[in-house]
Structures are given as structure tokens and as C-alpha cells.
Amino acid sequence: MAKTYSELEAWGIFAGALVIGVVLTSVFWAYITIAPEKKAIQEEIKNATESFNAEIPTTFIDFCNGVDGKSNWDSTGLKQCTVDEPSEKNLIVMKLLCRKFNLSLSYGSFGVKCEGKG
């Protein structure tokens, strides 16, 4: 059996369909009218993220963490490991770290530090 709608229900269905049509049309036009500059920028971002290769010195970080030190490094190749207590044991261990990664050793009131570009 076919359902009959009252006049108010019919107007409600018409208004709802009109709203849905306007929204879908707006989304469609917004999508197809994206500026070419924005598309080019999105393409450059995509290409840049694909070619970016960050090398994290994991062996250096693991060694520094193993001697309870604080490691710092950056993209230029600078590596730094600092141990707060300048004890004889820490000096010997840090000397090994410095030699292994070709860094320079320094110590003082800040503790023991290996740093340099290695």
C-alpha cells in the first residue's frame, strides 16, 4: 500500500532534499575548484616527505644511555653525551665513548662530556 503524506510532511521532505542537494553541490564545487598553487604545494610536501631521511645515531644514544648519560645530537652531525658526576669510573668509560665515536673529552664542574662531530 502506498503511504500518503500530509502537506506538512511533503514540504519537510522537499526542504530536506533541498538542503542535502545544496550541501553536496557545495562540497563538489569546493573540491573541483582547488587552486593549482595549493595542489602544487601539496605535491611538493608529498615529495619532500618521501625524500627526507633522518639518520638517528642509535648506537651513540644507546651507549650514552648505558653509562647513565644525557645524549644530544643534531642534523649537522654534532653528538654530545654528558654524565653529571666526574668520577674516575665515568672518566674511563667516557674516554672509551669518545674514542669509539671520535669525539673530544672534557670534564669539570658540569661532569664528564664527550662532544664533537664524528
C-alpha positions as CSV (number, residue, x, y, z in Angstrom):
1,M,0.0,0.0,0.0
2,A,1.3,3.4,-0.9
3,K,1.7,5.8,2.0
4,T,0.3,9.2,1.7
5,Y,2.0,12.2,3.2
6,S,0.3,15.2,4.7
7,E,1.1,18.6,3.2
8,L,3.5,19.4,6.1
9,E,5.4,16.2,5.7
10,A,5.8,16.7,2.0
11,W,7.2,20.2,2.5
12,G,9.6,18.8,5.1
13,I,10.8,16.1,2.7
14,F,11.2,18.8,0.0
15,A,13.2,21.1,2.3
16,G,15.4,18.3,3.5
17,A,16.2,17.2,-0.1
18,L,16.9,20.8,-1.0
19,V,19.4,21.2,1.9
20,I,21.1,17.9,1.1
21,G,21.4,19.0,-2.6
22,V,22.9,22.4,-1.6
23,V,25.4,20.7,0.7
24,L,26.5,18.1,-1.8
25,T,26.8,20.7,-4.6
26,S,28.9,22.9,-2.3
27,V,31.3,20.1,-1.5
28,F,31.6,19.2,-5.2
29,W,32.4,22.7,-6.2
30,A,34.8,23.2,-3.4
31,Y,36.7,20.0,-4.4
32,I,36.9,20.8,-8.2
33,T,37.9,24.5,-7.7
34,I,41.1,23.9,-5.6
35,A,43.6,26.4,-6.7
36,P,46.5,25.0,-8.8
37,E,49.0,26.6,-6.4
38,K,47.6,24.7,-3.5
39,K,47.8,21.4,-5.5
40,A,51.4,22.2,-6.3
41,I,52.2,22.9,-2.7
42,Q,50.6,19.6,-1.6
43,E,52.6,17.8,-4.2
44,E,55.9,19.4,-3.0
45,I,55.1,18.5,0.6
46,K,54.4,14.9,-0.5
47,N,57.7,14.7,-2.5
48,A,59.7,16.3,0.4
49,T,58.4,13.9,3.0
50,E,59.2,10.9,0.7
51,S,62.8,12.1,0.2
52,F,63.5,13.1,3.8
53,N,65.8,10.6,5.6
54,A,66.7,11.4,9.2
55,E,69.6,9.4,10.4
56,I,69.3,8.8,14.2
57,P,72.7,7.8,15.8
58,T,71.1,4.9,17.7
59,T,74.4,3.2,18.7
60,F,75.6,6.5,20.2
61,I,72.4,7.1,22.0
62,D,72.3,3.5,23.4
63,F,76.0,3.7,24.5
64,C,75.3,7.1,26.2
65,N,72.2,5.8,27.9
66,G,74.2,2.7,29.0
67,V,76.5,4.9,31.0
68,D,73.6,6.9,32.5
69,G,74.4,10.0,30.4
70,K,72.3,12.5,28.6
71,S,72.7,12.4,24.9
72,N,72.2,15.3,22.5
73,W,72.6,15.2,18.7
74,D,71.6,17.3,15.7
75,S,71.3,17.0,11.9
76,T,74.8,18.6,11.4
77,G,76.5,15.5,12.9
78,L,77.1,17.0,16.4
79,K,77.0,14.4,19.1
80,Q,77.2,15.1,22.8
81,C,77.0,12.9,25.8
82,T,77.2,14.3,29.4
83,V,77.5,12.4,32.7
84,D,76.9,14.6,35.7
85,E,79.4,13.1,38.1
86,P,83.1,13.5,37.2
87,S,84.3,10.2,38.9
88,E,87.3,8.2,37.8
89,K,85.0,5.4,36.5
90,N,83.0,7.9,34.5
91,L,86.2,9.3,33.0
92,I,87.4,5.9,31.9
93,V,84.0,5.0,30.4
94,M,83.6,8.3,28.7
95,K,87.1,8.1,27.3
96,L,86.1,4.8,25.6
97,L,82.9,6.5,24.3
98,C,84.9,9.4,22.9
99,R,87.5,7.2,21.2
100,K,84.8,4.9,19.7
101,F,82.9,7.9,18.1
102,N,85.9,10.1,17.5
103,L,84.8,12.8,19.9
104,S,86.6,15.1,22.3
105,L,86.6,14.6,26.1
106,S,86.2,17.3,28.6
107,Y,85.4,17.3,32.3
108,G,84.8,19.8,35.0
109,S,82.1,21.0,37.4
110,F,79.5,20.1,34.8
111,G,80.6,16.5,34.9
112,V,82.2,14.5,32.0
113,K,81.3,15.3,28.4
114,C,82.1,13.8,25.0
115,E,81.2,16.0,22.2
116,G,82.1,16.8,18.6
117,K,81.2,15.9,15.0
118,G,82.0,12.3,14.5
